[in-house]
Amino acid sequence: MKELSMHILDIATNSVRAGASQILITIAEDIHNNEFRFDIEDNGKGIPEDILSTIKNPFTTSRTLRKVGLGIPLLDENCRLCDGFLEITSSVGTGTKLKSMMVYNHIDRPPMGDIVNTMIGLMTSNENIDICYRHYYNDHNFEISTKALQEELEDVPLTSISVIQWLREFLAESIEEIRAQ
């Protein structure tokens, strides 16, 4: 995948398929330590140990329609190419945690991509899942969750055009603010 936002979308979609009711997505851009990290944690059904031990292999997949799964192997390769790592822990019935790290200024690190529209897509297409998004840039951060949004909006759906427009502006401005400080 050519952009980090696509990796995030792929992994979060795996969480949705695993039946998660809560997904935490954390992006940390730590310029001082030259690290780019993103973590995704869910409370889905978890990954059995036999699959977890081979999950970075492209021929390991839970899908029945095709016999390859490239999302995690491609992310693992990108992390390794950028002097980083990919770590996945899981417990059946409890959920899965994915941690990734890449050297921030590594020449091979993919660009962030369109994280704003990636998050909007995840948040508005999965209204029964609490998706929490945290973004850190050095010592500054912001957080937004669909649960808090739904409580604030009451009867207005997240798929409302006005909510989507507000989300787009909020996310773009929040990312810009933390990077400017």
ABEGO torsion letter per residue (X at the ends): XABAAAAAAAAAAAAAAAGBABBBBBBBBBAAAGBBBBBBBBABAEBBAAAAAAAABAABBABAABABBAAAAAAAAAAAAAGBBBBBBBBBGAEBBBBBBBBAABAABBBAEBAAAAAAAAAAABAABBBBBBBBBEABBBBBBAAAAAAAAEABBAABAAAAAAAAAAAAAAAAAAAAX
